[in-house]
Amino acid sequence: MLLGAWEILGRDINPVFGSYPSAIAEAFWQLARTGKLWTALLDSLRPFLLGYGLAIVVGIPIGLVIGRFRTVEAAIGIYITAGYAMPLVALVPLLVLWLGLGFAVKVAIVFLMSVFPICINTWLGVTAVPKALIEVGKSFVAPDAVILRRIILPATLPYIMAGIRLAVGRAVVAMVIAEFFTSISGLGAVIITSANNFDTATMFVPIVILMVMAIGLNYLIGAVERWVAPWQAEIAGREE
């Protein structure tokens, strides 16, 4: 119904100010046929995947350690909270000075905008682990590393996956911001070029692709969550 209404009403709008699904689909076909779309998508995915992957690899261990040890929380917890609250877009000019305009700065922008939600959610998940579970591990004289790996990590998995889901949206935004403010390439270049040419239908193509990519990654993370933490679906209070 929404697509139908958009198609009907969009035809009455000046094409400079808007578009409609059939025109966007035609623009998609033209970009795909010439190969420009796939080249731009590949250019965008490379820094996205590396930066997002690094955020997961770095954010989860830091969150586990901060949540487990009060001294570490007191030492660096405030910096993690400040980093999450700070508008990281303001750091882009500084990152450009440090890393240049190429691939490295794009990875850094995606990493910085996605690592903090993962880290904070993991941190909160560790603090929510029942103390009785940890006491059971201590009663069996388990070292801290074993308690962290065998008790705290499984109990924190739902929080970790929630943080990874939240980070997907921020990583997609960071990918586009990086392409706007550094060397213009990828899907961001398609948006800027088509906007400068007042080609609104073509401008919508990468926007729709970014939305579909975020939704697909969200479902993929949900599938991974059901695989690594199948017990969560059984104890959750959701209705069918």
Sequence and secondary structure as in RCSB ss.txt:
>XXXX:A:sequence
MLLGAWEILGRDINPVFGSYPSAIAEAFWQLARTGKLWTALLDSLRPFLLGYGLAIVVGIPIGLVIGRFRTVEAA
IGIYITAGYAMPLVALVPLLVLWLGLGFAVKVAIVFLMSVFPICINTWLGVTAVPKALIEVGKSFVAPDAVILRR
IILPATLPYIMAGIRLAVGRAVVAMVIAEFFTSISGLGAVIITSANNFDTATMFVPIVILMVMAIGLNYLIGAVE
RWVAPWQAEIAGREE
>XXXX:A:secstr
 HHHHHHHHHTTS TTT   HHHHHHHHHHHHHHTHHHHHHHHHHHHHHHHHHHHHHHHHHHHHHHHH HHHHHH
HHHHHHHHHHS GGGGHHHHHHHH SSHHHHHHHHHHHHHHHHHHHHHHHHHTS HHHHHHHHHTT  HHHHIII
IIHHHHHHHHHHHHHHHHHHHHHHHHHHHHHSS  HHHHHHHHHHHTT HHHHHHHHHHHHHHHHHHHHHHHHHH
HHH HHHHHH     
